[in-house]
Amino acid sequence: MAAHIKFLVQSQGLYQHQVAALVGVNQGRVSEIMRGYRYPDVQAAQGSFPF
């Protein structure tokens, strides 16, 4: 899921709060993923979002 979160923020240009609402997590968790505090070795997904 972290790869899809990175994809949505980086490639699709969505804001963190928008991604959080789509995925069903809070915005703080999205921020932690984007800053590299959680799952730092996961790369952004390639292609479209699966759901």
PDB file of N, CA, C and O in Angstrom:
ATOM      1  N   MET A   1       0.820  -1.187   0.000  1.00  0.00           N
ATOM      2  CA  MET A   1       0.000   0.000   0.000  1.00  0.00           C
ATOM      3  C   MET A   1       0.866   1.253   0.000  1.00  0.00           C
ATOM      4  O   MET A   1       0.477   2.275  -0.566  1.00  0.00           O
ATOM      5  N   ALA A   2       2.032   1.183   0.627  1.00  0.00           N
ATOM      6  CA  ALA A   2       2.929   2.346   0.652  1.00  0.00           C
ATOM      7  C   ALA A   2       3.352   2.738  -0.753  1.00  0.00           C
ATOM      8  O   ALA A   2       3.480   3.925  -1.055  1.00  0.00           O
ATOM      9  N   ALA A   3       3.569   1.750  -1.616  1.00  0.00           N
ATOM     10  CA  ALA A   3       3.955   2.038  -2.999  1.00  0.00           C
ATOM     11  C   ALA A   3       2.845   2.781  -3.722  1.00  0.00           C
ATOM     12  O   ALA A   3       3.122   3.687  -4.509  1.00  0.00           O
ATOM     13  N   HIS A   4       1.609   2.420  -3.474  1.00  0.00           N
ATOM     14  CA  HIS A   4       0.485   3.089  -4.126  1.00  0.00           C
ATOM     15  C   HIS A   4       0.290   4.496  -3.570  1.00  0.00           C
ATOM     16  O   HIS A   4      -0.080   5.407  -4.310  1.00  0.00           O
ATOM     17  N   ILE A   5       0.534   4.679  -2.284  1.00  0.00           N
ATOM     18  CA  ILE A   5       0.443   6.013  -1.689  1.00  0.00           C
ATOM     19  C   ILE A   5       1.482   6.927  -2.321  1.00  0.00           C
ATOM     20  O   ILE A   5       1.173   8.065  -2.674  1.00  0.00           O
ATOM     21  N   LYS A   6       2.707   6.444  -2.468  1.00  0.00           N
ATOM     22  CA  LYS A   6       3.755   7.249  -3.096  1.00  0.00           C
ATOM     23  C   LYS A   6       3.409   7.564  -4.542  1.00  0.00           C
ATOM     24  O   LYS A   6       3.658   8.674  -5.013  1.00  0.00           O
ATOM     25  N   PHE A   7       2.837   6.597  -5.251  1.00  0.00           N
ATOM     26  CA  PHE A   7       2.425   6.818  -6.636  1.00  0.00           C
ATOM     27  C   PHE A   7       1.400   7.937  -6.725  1.00  0.00           C
ATOM     28  O   PHE A   7       1.530   8.827  -7.565  1.00  0.00           O
ATOM     29  N   LEU A   8       0.391   7.903  -5.879  1.00  0.00           N
ATOM     30  CA  LEU A   8      -0.671   8.898  -5.936  1.00  0.00           C
ATOM     31  C   LEU A   8      -0.165  10.297  -5.637  1.00  0.00           C
ATOM     32  O   LEU A   8      -0.598  11.261  -6.269  1.00  0.00           O
ATOM     33  N   VAL A   9       0.740  10.422  -4.688  1.00  0.00           N
ATOM     34  CA  VAL A   9       1.254  11.746  -4.332  1.00  0.00           C
ATOM     35  C   VAL A   9       2.231  12.252  -5.388  1.00  0.00           C
ATOM     36  O   VAL A   9       2.127  13.396  -5.831  1.00  0.00           O
ATOM     37  N   GLN A  10       3.173  11.414  -5.792  1.00  0.00           N
ATOM     38  CA  GLN A  10       4.224  11.853  -6.701  1.00  0.00           C
ATOM     39  C   GLN A  10       3.759  11.954  -8.147  1.00  0.00           C
ATOM     40  O   GLN A  10       4.008  12.966  -8.803  1.00  0.00           O
ATOM     41  N   SER A  11       3.102  10.945  -8.647  1.00  0.00           N
ATOM     42  CA  SER A  11       2.766  10.891 -10.066  1.00  0.00           C
ATOM     43  C   SER A  11       1.436  11.559 -10.401  1.00  0.00           C
ATOM     44  O   SER A  11       1.301  12.179 -11.455  1.00  0.00           O
ATOM     45  N   GLN A  12       0.476  11.439  -9.527  1.00  0.00           N
ATOM     46  CA  GLN A  12      -0.852  11.969  -9.817  1.00  0.00           C
ATOM     47  C   GLN A  12      -1.067  13.378  -9.264  1.00  0.00           C
ATOM     48  O   GLN A  12      -2.040  14.043  -9.618  1.00  0.00           O
ATOM     49  N   GLY A  13      -0.166  13.831  -8.403  1.00  0.00           N
ATOM     50  CA  GLY A  13      -0.243  15.189  -7.887  1.00  0.00           C
ATOM     51  C   GLY A  13      -1.341  15.420  -6.863  1.00  0.00           C
ATOM     52  O   GLY A  13      -1.773  16.555  -6.661  1.00  0.00           O
ATOM     53  N   LEU A  14      -1.792  14.362  -6.218  1.00  0.00           N
ATOM     54  CA  LEU A  14      -2.813  14.525  -5.186  1.00  0.00           C
ATOM     55  C   LEU A  14      -2.170  15.013  -3.890  1.00  0.00           C
ATOM     56  O   LEU A  14      -0.992  14.766  -3.633  1.00  0.00           O
ATOM     57  N   TYR A  15      -2.962  15.705  -3.087  1.00  0.00           N
ATOM     58  CA  TYR A  15      -2.496  16.134  -1.780  1.00  0.00           C
ATOM     59  C   TYR A  15      -2.558  14.954  -0.805  1.00  0.00           C
ATOM     60  O   TYR A  15      -3.297  13.993  -1.017  1.00  0.00           O
ATOM     61  N   GLN A  16      -1.774  15.051   0.255  1.00  0.00           N
ATOM     62  CA  GLN A  16      -1.718  13.962   1.217  1.00  0.00           C
ATOM     63  C   GLN A  16      -3.071  13.677   1.845  1.00  0.00           C
ATOM     64  O   GLN A  16      -3.405  12.514   2.068  1.00  0.00           O
ATOM     65  N   HIS A  17      -3.853  14.696   2.137  1.00  0.00           N
ATOM     66  CA  HIS A  17      -5.162  14.449   2.745  1.00  0.00           C
ATOM     67  C   HIS A  17      -6.112  13.776   1.764  1.00  0.00           C
ATOM     68  O   HIS A  17      -6.984  13.015   2.182  1.00  0.00           O
ATOM     69  N   GLN A  18      -5.965  14.039   0.468  1.00  0.00           N
ATOM     70  CA  GLN A  18      -6.788  13.376  -0.535  1.00  0.00           C
ATOM     71  C   GLN A  18      -6.433  11.895  -0.639  1.00  0.00           C
ATOM     72  O   GLN A  18      -7.311  11.038  -0.730  1.00  0.00           O
ATOM     73  N   VAL A  19      -5.134  11.611  -0.625  1.00  0.00           N
ATOM     74  CA  VAL A  19      -4.678  10.224  -0.682  1.00  0.00           C
ATOM     75  C   VAL A  19      -5.132   9.474   0.562  1.00  0.00           C
ATOM     76  O   VAL A  19      -5.567   8.325   0.474  1.00  0.00           O
ATOM     77  N   ALA A  20      -5.035  10.110   1.707  1.00  0.00           N
ATOM     78  CA  ALA A  20      -5.461   9.475   2.952  1.00  0.00           C
ATOM     79  C   ALA A  20      -6.937   9.085   2.891  1.00  0.00           C
ATOM     80  O   ALA A  20      -7.311   8.002   3.339  1.00  0.00           O
ATOM     81  N   ALA A  21      -7.760   9.947   2.349  1.00  0.00           N
ATOM     82  CA  ALA A  21      -9.188   9.651   2.232  1.00  0.00           C
ATOM     83  C   ALA A  21      -9.434   8.498   1.257  1.00  0.00           C
ATOM     84  O   ALA A  21     -10.288   7.648   1.508  1.00  0.00           O
ATOM     85  N   LEU A  22      -8.700   8.464   0.159  1.00  0.00           N
ATOM     86  CA  LEU A  22      -8.863   7.396  -0.831  1.00  0.00           C
ATOM     87  C   LEU A  22      -8.460   6.035  -0.283  1.00  0.00           C
ATOM     88  O   LEU A  22      -9.133   5.031  -0.518  1.00  0.00           O
ATOM     89  N   VAL A  23      -7.359   6.018   0.445  1.00  0.00           N
ATOM     90  CA  VAL A  23      -6.791   4.757   0.916  1.00  0.00           C
ATOM     91  C   VAL A  23      -7.412   4.309   2.236  1.00  0.00           C
ATOM     92  O   VAL A  23      -7.455   3.113   2.524  1.00  0.00           O
ATOM     93  N   GLY A  24      -7.888   5.245   3.030  1.00  0.00           N
ATOM     94  CA  GLY A  24      -8.513   4.884   4.295  1.00  0.00           C
ATOM     95  C   GLY A  24      -7.571   4.921   5.482  1.00  0.00           C
ATOM     96  O   GLY A  24      -7.764   4.189   6.452  1.00  0.00           O
ATOM     97  N   VAL A  25      -6.553   5.768   5.415  1.00  0.00           N
ATOM     98  CA  VAL A  25      -5.648   5.970   6.545  1.00  0.00           C
ATOM     99  C   VAL A  25      -5.665   7.453   6.886  1.00  0.00           C
ATOM    100  O   VAL A  25      -6.220   8.260   6.139  1.00  0.00           O
ATOM    101  N   ASN A  26      -5.052   7.816   8.020  1.00  0.00           N
ATOM    102  CA  ASN A  26      -5.038   9.237   8.328  1.00  0.00           C
ATOM    103  C   ASN A  26      -3.880   9.941   7.619  1.00  0.00           C
ATOM    104  O   ASN A  26      -2.931   9.295   7.175  1.00  0.00           O
ATOM    105  N   GLN A  27      -3.964  11.235   7.518  1.00  0.00           N
ATOM    106  CA  GLN A  27      -2.991  12.023   6.769  1.00  0.00           C
ATOM    107  C   GLN A  27      -1.610  11.938   7.377  1.00  0.00           C
ATOM    108  O   GLN A  27      -0.616  12.022   6.656  1.00  0.00           O
ATOM    109  N   GLY A  28      -1.520  11.773   8.677  1.00  0.00           N
ATOM    110  CA  GLY A  28      -0.223  11.647   9.336  1.00  0.00           C
ATOM    111  C   GLY A  28       0.546  10.422   8.869  1.00  0.00           C
ATOM    112  O   GLY A  28       1.767  10.464   8.723  1.00  0.00           O
ATOM    113  N   ARG A  29      -0.171   9.338   8.639  1.00  0.00           N
ATOM    114  CA  ARG A  29       0.469   8.111   8.152  1.00  0.00           C
ATOM    115  C   ARG A  29       0.998   8.321   6.734  1.00  0.00           C
ATOM    116  O   ARG A  29       2.091   7.856   6.409  1.00  0.00           O
ATOM    117  N   VAL A  30       0.243   9.009   5.894  1.00  0.00           N
ATOM    118  CA  VAL A  30       0.706   9.318   4.536  1.00  0.00           C
ATOM    119  C   VAL A  30       1.955  10.176   4.613  1.00  0.00           C
ATOM    120  O   VAL A  30       2.902   9.952   3.859  1.00  0.00           O
ATOM    121  N   SER A  31       1.978  11.144   5.500  1.00  0.00           N
ATOM    122  CA  SER A  31       3.140  12.003   5.671  1.00  0.00           C
ATOM    123  C   SER A  31       4.364  11.203   6.092  1.00  0.00           C
ATOM    124  O   SER A  31       5.459  11.432   5.578  1.00  0.00           O
ATOM    125  N   GLU A  32       4.192  10.270   7.017  1.00  0.00           N
ATOM    126  CA  GLU A  32       5.311   9.435   7.461  1.00  0.00           C
ATOM    127  C   GLU A  32       5.878   8.615   6.308  1.00  0.00           C
ATOM    128  O   GLU A  32       7.093   8.455   6.198  1.00  0.00           O
ATOM    129  N   ILE A  33       5.013   8.104   5.460  1.00  0.00           N
ATOM    130  CA  ILE A  33       5.461   7.320   4.310  1.00  0.00           C
ATOM    131  C   ILE A  33       6.215   8.209   3.326  1.00  0.00           C
ATOM    132  O   ILE A  33       7.260   7.814   2.811  1.00  0.00           O
ATOM    133  N   MET A  34       5.697   9.397   3.064  1.00  0.00           N
ATOM    134  CA  MET A  34       6.332  10.286   2.097  1.00  0.00           C
ATOM    135  C   MET A  34       7.679  10.823   2.599  1.00  0.00           C
ATOM    136  O   MET A  34       8.584  11.061   1.799  1.00  0.00           O
ATOM    137  N   ARG A  35       7.815  11.009   3.894  1.00  0.00           N
ATOM    138  CA  ARG A  35       9.080  11.496   4.460  1.00  0.00           C
ATOM    139  C   ARG A  35      10.113  10.388   4.634  1.00  0.00           C
ATOM    140  O   ARG A  35      11.290  10.663   4.870  1.00  0.00           O
ATOM    141  N   GLY A  36       9.675   9.146   4.518  1.00  0.00           N
ATOM    142  CA  GLY A  36      10.599   8.035   4.637  1.00  0.00           C
ATOM    143  C   GLY A  36      10.746   7.481   6.040  1.00  0.00           C
ATOM    144  O   GLY A  36      11.640   6.675   6.297  1.00  0.00           O
ATOM    145  N   TYR A  37       9.882   7.902   6.953  1.00  0.00           N
ATOM    146  CA  TYR A  37       9.932   7.367   8.311  1.00  0.00           C
ATOM    147  C   TYR A  37       9.405   5.933   8.345  1.00  0.00           C
ATOM    148  O   TYR A  37       9.839   5.121   9.163  1.00  0.00           O
ATOM    149  N   ARG A  38       8.475   5.637   7.457  1.00  0.00           N
ATOM    150  CA  ARG A  38       7.920   4.291   7.332  1.00  0.00           C
ATOM    151  C   ARG A  38       8.144   3.815   5.908  1.00  0.00           C
ATOM    152  O   ARG A  38       7.930   4.558   4.950  1.00  0.00           O
ATOM    153  N   TYR A  39       8.569   2.592   5.784  1.00  0.00           N
ATOM    154  CA  TYR A  39       8.805   1.954   4.481  1.00  0.00           C
ATOM    155  C   TYR A  39       9.721   2.777   3.580  1.00  0.00           C
ATOM    156  O   TYR A  39       9.346   3.081   2.448  1.00  0.00           O
ATOM    157  N   PRO A  40      10.907   3.144   4.050  1.00  0.00           N
ATOM    158  CA  PRO A  40      11.796   3.989   3.243  1.00  0.00           C
ATOM    159  C   PRO A  40      12.338   3.300   1.998  1.00  0.00           C
ATOM    160  O   PRO A  40      12.724   3.976   1.044  1.00  0.00           O
ATOM    161  N   ASP A  41      12.374   1.974   1.987  1.00  0.00           N
ATOM    162  CA  ASP A  41      12.945   1.259   0.847  1.00  0.00           C
ATOM    163  C   ASP A  41      11.924   0.928  -0.235  1.00  0.00           C
ATOM    164  O   ASP A  41      12.290   0.373  -1.271  1.00  0.00           O
ATOM    165  N   VAL A  42      10.657   1.253  -0.019  1.00  0.00           N
ATOM    166  CA  VAL A  42       9.613   0.965  -1.002  1.00  0.00           C
ATOM    167  C   VAL A  42       9.583   2.077  -2.046  1.00  0.00           C
ATOM    168  O   VAL A  42       9.535   3.262  -1.715  1.00  0.00           O
ATOM    169  N   GLN A  43       9.612   1.669  -3.307  1.00  0.00           N
ATOM    170  CA  GLN A  43       9.539   2.617  -4.419  1.00  0.00           C
ATOM    171  C   GLN A  43       8.074   2.846  -4.790  1.00  0.00           C
ATOM    172  O   GLN A  43       7.209   2.025  -4.487  1.00  0.00           O
ATOM    173  N   ALA A  44       7.813   3.967  -5.445  1.00  0.00           N
ATOM    174  CA  ALA A  44       6.452   4.268  -5.894  1.00  0.00           C
ATOM    175  C   ALA A  44       6.003   3.221  -6.905  1.00  0.00           C
ATOM    176  O   ALA A  44       6.796   2.754  -7.723  1.00  0.00           O
ATOM    177  N   ALA A  45       4.738   2.860  -6.842  1.00  0.00           N
ATOM    178  CA  ALA A  45       4.165   1.877  -7.771  1.00  0.00           C
ATOM    179  C   ALA A  45       4.194   2.432  -9.193  1.00  0.00           C
ATOM    180  O   ALA A  45       4.181   3.644  -9.407  1.00  0.00           O
ATOM    181  N   GLN A  46       4.233   1.530 -10.139  1.00  0.00           N
ATOM    182  CA  GLN A  46       4.179   1.900 -11.551  1.00  0.00           C
ATOM    183  C   GLN A  46       2.788   1.578 -12.069  1.00  0.00           C
ATOM    184  O   GLN A  46       2.255   0.507 -11.776  1.00  0.00           O
ATOM    185  N   GLY A  47       2.201   2.466 -12.820  1.00  0.00           N
ATOM    186  CA  GLY A  47       0.893   2.197 -13.405  1.00  0.00           C
ATOM    187  C   GLY A  47      -0.231   2.764 -12.568  1.00  0.00           C
ATOM    188  O   GLY A  47      -0.022   3.617 -11.705  1.00  0.00           O
ATOM    189  N   SER A  48      -1.407   2.282 -12.834  1.00  0.00           N
ATOM    190  CA  SER A  48      -2.594   2.848 -12.207  1.00  0.00           C
ATOM    191  C   SER A  48      -2.857   2.271 -10.820  1.00  0.00           C
ATOM    192  O   SER A  48      -2.287   1.251 -10.434  1.00  0.00           O
ATOM    193  N   PHE A  49      -3.701   2.923 -10.110  1.00  0.00           N
ATOM    194  CA  PHE A  49      -4.087   2.504  -8.767  1.00  0.00           C
ATOM    195  C   PHE A  49      -5.044   1.332  -8.882  1.00  0.00           C
ATOM    196  O   PHE A  49      -5.952   1.373  -9.713  1.00  0.00           O
ATOM    197  N   PRO A  50      -4.877   0.292  -8.084  1.00  0.00           N
ATOM    198  CA  PRO A  50      -5.629  -0.944  -8.295  1.00  0.00           C
ATOM    199  C   PRO A  50      -7.107  -0.923  -7.928  1.00  0.00           C
ATOM    200  O   PRO A  50      -7.821  -1.857  -8.291  1.00  0.00           O
ATOM    201  N   PHE A  51      -7.604   0.096  -7.227  1.00  0.00           N
ATOM    202  CA  PHE A  51      -9.028   0.087  -6.914  1.00  0.00           C
ATOM    203  C   PHE A  51      -9.653   1.409  -7.035  1.00  0.00           C
ATOM    204  O   PHE A  51     -10.853   1.548  -6.799  1.00  0.00           O
TER     205      PHE A  51
END
